Amino acid sequence: MQTFIDLLPRRIPFFFLLWAAAMLAQAEALMPSPPKLAAKSYVLMDFHSGQFLVSKNPEQRMDPASLTKIMTAYVVFNELKNGNIGLDDKVHISEKAWRTEGSRMFVEVNSEVPVRELLKGMVIQSGNDASVALAEHVAGSEEAFASLMNKHAKRLGMKNTHFVNATGLPHENHYTTARDLALLAQALIRDFPEFYKLNSQKEYRYNGITQYNRNKLLWRNPHVDGVKTGHTKAAGYCLVASAKKDDMRLISVVMNTASEKARATESQKLLKYGFRFFSTHRLYEANKPLTRLPIWKGERSELPVGLSEPLYVTIPRGQYDNLKATMNVDETIVAPVEKGQEFGTVDISLEGKPVAQRPLISLESIPEGGVFTRLKDTVLMLIQ
């Protein structure tokens, strides 16, 4: 195991280190326990690092209500990004879509409505009619669309989620968890930033009717820019919220609270706690060499290795200089090597507790060397 703490980016001049160390004990003493919310299940996750900072019953299966539409939007955004549909496509409004119960944007049966309008009606107004119309446009039927939803859920690592419709109307086989919804919100923001902006729009007018975004935090907290509310009798009042402050973004999921006011208030507690007592740091960039490892029998004698994605960590404020980075690498590497192969891990810990681990990958392909190189290295490997 090779220690490479020197590779951690330095943020504080050396003459401040003693002061930082003295303040650390005080910071630890002042950090309170996480808030206990009046909700059946909840999580707080950092967007960049993916670390869960607070949780209660994160894996408990819950009725998602209209939080389902986060996945409906994700699937539609993916189809738009891949060019399979367009924002100006005219969508035929079926009788099924028109008759769908619950919240709606009030589209008229047998009319044709552009995809861009239906997206606003679904994301901003939480229209069930818009959700069904989009599902039918993308996949031909809501049932086929639900199959797409489940395939995306599996790909995103949503291990305890199953969808049967595009709206979130109650069904015994329609469920998710707070953890899975946090992963979904993270993917929505990461994969479709240009479309995610819809989630911050406070109102929308269609067919002569103005309706307002049900996410009250958009008015109360200037850092909040999404994501989605949900409510049914079975689900209670739910809210997935995301807020960005400086370079830090948090995602909160609060499920099964007693009222609209409660879901907003409890979500606010989580977000305030996260921003007040945690900080997120980018330690390493993607595709930049962290070190060079010896390689045998190759055209070159050294293999640059690094990370496929930037490495972020979220830690209690004031503890950056207590982070420790270690690198565990394979002892013997023999050519040929393909770009992207794994040859160990980068491990980040804080006071002996693991914080993050990422695979070290080869940043280049290195083919076998010539006959002389292979013979020479074979002898050297036997000697060593």
N, C-alpha and C positions, 0 to 999 in steps of 0.2 A: 504494500500500500504506500502510495506516494502522497505526501502532504503538499498542497500547493495553495496555502492560505495567502501567499503573496499575490496570487492571481485575482483575489477579490478586489474589486475597484475600491480605491480609497476615497472616502467622501469628506474626511475630517483631517486637517493638518495634525502632524504628530504632537505638537505642543498642547493640543486640546484633549489628548487621549486620557490623561490623568483626570481631568475635569469630567470627561464622559464617564469614566469608570466610577467616579464618586457619585455621579448623578444616577447611575444605573440602579443602585440599590434602592434609592428613593423612588425611581420610576416603577420598579417592581412592586414596591410596597403600596403605591398609589393605584395600581391597576385593579379595578374591582372585578367581581365575578360578572359573567354575562347577565344581561337582563332576563328575567323570567316573564314570558309573554302569556297573555290570555288567549292562547291558540293551541290547537291540538297537535300541530306539527309545524316546525319552522326550521330554516337554515339561513345562515349568512355566509356568502362565499365571495372571495376576491376574484374578480374577472380575469386578471392577468396570470396569477399563480395557480388558480383553480383550487386553492386551499379553503377548507371549510373552517370558519372561525367560531361559529356558534351553531348549535343544532339541538333539536329535540324531536325525537321520533322521525329521523330523516328518511328511514326506509319503510315507514308504515304506509300501506296502500291507502290512498285517499281518493275521493271523488273530486275530479279537477274542475268540474263545471266549465265556465268559459275560458279558463286557463288553457283548455284544449286548443283554443284558437292560436296560441303561440306556435304550436306544431302545424296547424292549418296554414298559417302565414309562412312558416319555414318551407313547407312543401311548395307553395305557390311561388315564393321568392326563388326557390331553386329552379323551378320550371322557367321562370322569367330569365334567370341568369344563363341557363343553358339554351335559351332561344326557342324553347318548345311552345311557348305562348308569348303574347305581347301585351303591353299595357293598354293598347288601343283596340285589342280584340273585343268584338261585341259578343256578350254572353247572353244566351237565351235563358229567360227566367221561367223555369218549369213550375208546374202547379205544386210539386213537392216543395220546392224552395219557397214559393210564395206562402204556402200553408204552414211552414215550419213554425212551431210555437216558440214563445220566449221573446227575447229582445230582437229587434229588427230595424233595418234601415228603410223599410217601406217601399221596396221595389214592387212593380206591378207584374202580374202574371202575363206571360207571353210577350213581355217587352224585351228589348235588348239593351243591356247596360255594359259599358266598357269595364274591362278588368280593373283599371285604375280607380274607378268609382267604387266598385265592389270591395276593393282592398281597403279604401278609406272607411266604407261602411262596416267592414268586419273589424279592423284594427281600432278605429276610433270609437265607433258606436257599438261594437260588439254584436253586430247584426247576425242572427242565425240564418236569416234568409240569404244574406250575402255569402255566408260560409258555405251553405249547401250549393248555391249557384256556382261558386268558384270550384268546389269539389267536383261537380258534374262536368264543368268545362275542362278541368285538367284530366280527369280519369274516366269520364263517361257516366259514372255513378258514385254516390257517396260511399258505397261499400268498397268499390275498387280504390277509391281515394284513401279510405282507412287503411287498406293494405299498404299503400305507399307510406302513410304516416308511421306504421309499425316498422317498416324497413328502415326508415330514417332514425327512428328511436333506437333500434338495435345498433345501427352504425355509430350513433352518438354516445353509446354506453349507458342508455337508459334501461337499467336491468329489471326494473319492477313497474313497467308501464305497458299498457295495452289500450289501443283505441278502437272503437267501433263506429264512431261518427266524427264529423268535422266541427260540431258545435259545442259538445260538452253536455248535451242533454243526458240525464241519468240513464245508466245501463249497468247491469251487474258485472259485465265484463269490460267496463270502461273505467280505467283507474291509472293512477300514477303515484309518485312520491315527491316530497319536497326536494330531495336530493336530485332526482331526475329532472324536475322542472328547472332547477338552478343550472344544470348542464345544458338544458335546451335553451334557456335564455342566453347563456354564454355563447352558444353556437349561433344563435340568431344575430346577436350583436357583432360577433366576430366575422361571420360569413357574409352578411348582407348589411353593411353599415349604411349604404345609400337608401335602402328600404326601411331600415330600423327607425329612421327619422319620423316616420308616420306615428310612432308610438308616443311622441312628445306633443302631438297636435291636440289642442284642448277641446276643439269643437268641430263639427262638420254639418253642413246643410245639404239636404237632398230631398227632392220631391216636395219642396216647400216647408220642410220640417228641419229645425235646428236641434241637434242633440249634442250632448257634452260627454267628453271622456270621463269615465267613472273613476279614474285614478286621481283621487283628490290630492295626492302628493305633488302632482304637477303644479298645483297652485300654492302649496304650502312650503315646498322645498325647492329652491332654485337649482339644486344640483340633480334633481330627479328628472329623467327623460324617458321613462317607460316603467313597466312593460305592459301588464295586463291585469285586469280584475276578473273575478268570477264569483257567481253566487247561484246556488240552488238550495232547496231545503235540506237535501242530503249533505251537500258540501259545506254549508255555512258560507260565510263571507271570506273570500280569499284574495290575495294580492301577491303578484310577483313584481317587485320594483327594482329598478337599477338607478344608481346615482354616480356621477363622476365629479370628483373634486381634485383639482390639480391633475396629477398624473395617476391618480388612484381611482378605480371603478369598483363598486361593490354591487352585488346582487343579493337581494333578500327575497325569501319565499315564506309567506305566512298563510297557513291554511286552517280553515274551520274556526273562525272567530265569530262573535255574536252579532256584529253590526258593521255597516259601512265605516262608521267612525272608528270602530275598534281595529279593523284591518289596516287602516291608514296610520293610526296611533301606534300600533304594535310594530308595524314596519319601520316607522320613523325611529323607534327605540333601537332597533337593530342597526340601522344605517348610522345613526349618531354614535353608537358604541364602536362600530367598526372604524369610522373615520377618526374618532378621538383617540383610540388606544392602539391602533395598528398602523403600520406603514408597509408599503410594497416597494421592493427594490429589484431592478433588473441587474442581475449579476453578470450574465454573459450573453453575447449576441449569437445568433444562429450562423452557422457555416463559417465561423472564424476559428483558426487553429488554437486550441488550448495547450497543446503540447505536440511533440513529434516523437513517435515511437519507432524503435529499431525494427526493421523488417528484413527477413532473410529471403535469399534467392530471387530478389526482385530487380527490376531495372534501376530502382533507386533504393537507397539504404534506410530512408526514413519515411514514415507514414504520418501525415498530418491528421489529427483527430480533433473533433469538436462536437457540437450539438446541432441537431436538425432544427430546433426551435429555440427562441430566446428563453433563458432560464430566469424566472421571477420567483421571489419568495416573499411571503407576507409574515411579518414578525411583530412582536410588541414594540412600540416606539422606544427609541433609545438603545436598542440592543444590536444595532448593525455591527458594531465592532466585536461582538461576541460570537459572530458566525464563524464556523470552521468549514473549509472546503477540502475534501480529500478526493483523490482519484484512484480508483481500483482498475488496473488494466491487465490485459492478458500478457503473460510472461513471454510467450513465443508466438510471433506472427510470421507466417510464411506466405509468400506470393504464389499465385495471383490473388489480389484483393480487389473487390468491387466497391465502388463508391456507395456509401450508405451502410456497409457492414458494421456490426457492433463489435467493439473490442474492449468493453469494460463499462464503468459507470462513473459519473460525477455524483458525489454524495455531499449534501449540505446539512450541517447539524448546528444546533444552538444549545450550548451547555450540555452536550452529550445526548440530546434528543434529536432524532432525525427530523428534518424539515422538508427536504426534497431529494429526489434521486432521478437522474436522467441518464440514458444510455450514451456512451461515447461512440461516435460513428466515424468511419473513414471519410475524409472530405475529398479524396481523389481515388481513382482506380489506378492500381499499380500492377502491370503485367509481370510475368516471369522474366528474369534476366536471361542472358545468354548461357551457353553451356559452361563456360569457364566460371562465371559467377555462381551458378548453381552448384558446381563441384566444390568450389572454394568454400561456400557457405555450409555445405554439407559437412565438410571436414571441421570447420570452426564450431559448428553446432555440436558435433560429437565431442570435441575437446572441452567445450564449456559445460 
